[in-house]
Amino acid sequence: MNSDQFEGKWKQIKGDFKKKYGKITDDEYTEAEGNFEKLAGKVQERYGKSKEELKDEIDNW
């Protein structure tokens, strides 16, 4: 597991926490932010690339 994959796993954990916190506080924005962060973390973990590398690839599509 490289550092980008580890960072992706950490983002998933933070995303889960934000999502649950958003539900508890009834804050839809925080909940949505948590969902997005978790998704970004899954992509980063799977492909082991930095956020910037993934953004460049998506832009080039």
RODREN-801003 format. One record per residue: x, z, y of N, C-alpha, C in turn. Coordinates in pm, whole numbers, plus 50000, padded with zeros to 5 digits. Layout:
BEGIN
XZYXZYXZY
...
This chain:
BEGIN
500855000049883500005000050000500905000050123
500754989750207501554989350329500854997050441
501504997850555500965005950665499655000250719
499484987050716498224981250764497074984750670
497344985050541496314988850446495945003550465
496955011950486496695026050509495875028050636
496235020750741495475021550866494035017050846
493835006850763492485002350732491665013050664
492285020150570491595031050500491235042150598
492165045250689491905055550789490745051550880
490675038750918489575033951002488235035450931
488235033250801486995034950724486525049350730
487455058750717487105072850721486565076550859
487255071850965486785074551100485415068151124
485225056051071483945049251087482815056751021
483075061850901482055069950832481695082250914
482715088850967482465100751047481645097551172
482015086851243481275083051363479825079551331
479655072451220478305068651179477435081051154
477995090651080477245102851050477005111151175
478025111951262477865119251388476775112851475
476765099551477475735092451554474345095251502
474195096251370472885099351313472455113651348
473415123051339473105137051368472695138851513
473405132351604473135133951747472115123851799
471625115551710470655105151747471225095751853
472515092651840473205083651932473425070351860
472595060651889472665047751819473965040251848
474495041851968475735035052004476895040051918
477025053051903478095058751823477935054851676
476705054551630476435050451492476855035951469
476505027051562476885012951550478395011251559
479015018851647480475018351661481135022551530
480575032551464481105036951336480965026351229
479835019351227479645008451131480674997451152
480904993651277481874983151308483284987451269
483634999851301484975004851271485215005251120
484185008951045484325009250900484534995050845
483794985450896483944971550852485344966350884
485814969051004487164964651042488214970950952
488004983450917488934990250828488944984250688
487774980450638487704974250506488444960950503
488254952950606488934939950614490444942050622
490854951450705492284953950721492894959250592
492184967950523492704973250396492814962250291
491804953950281491784943650178492924933550196
493134929050319494104918450342495474923550387
495574936350419496844942250455497484936250578
496664932150671497174926050793496764934550912
497514933251018497184940751138495954934751205
495374942551293494184938051365494484925551445
495664924851503496034913251584496164900651497
496754902151379496884890651289495524885451246
494624894451212493274890351171492544883451286
492694888951407492034882951524492574868851547
493884866951534494464853551552493934843751448
493814848051323493294839351219491864835351246
491064844951290489644842051318489544832251435
490374834451539490364825451654490764811251617
491654809751519492134796551477491144789251387
490154796051332489154789651248488364780251334
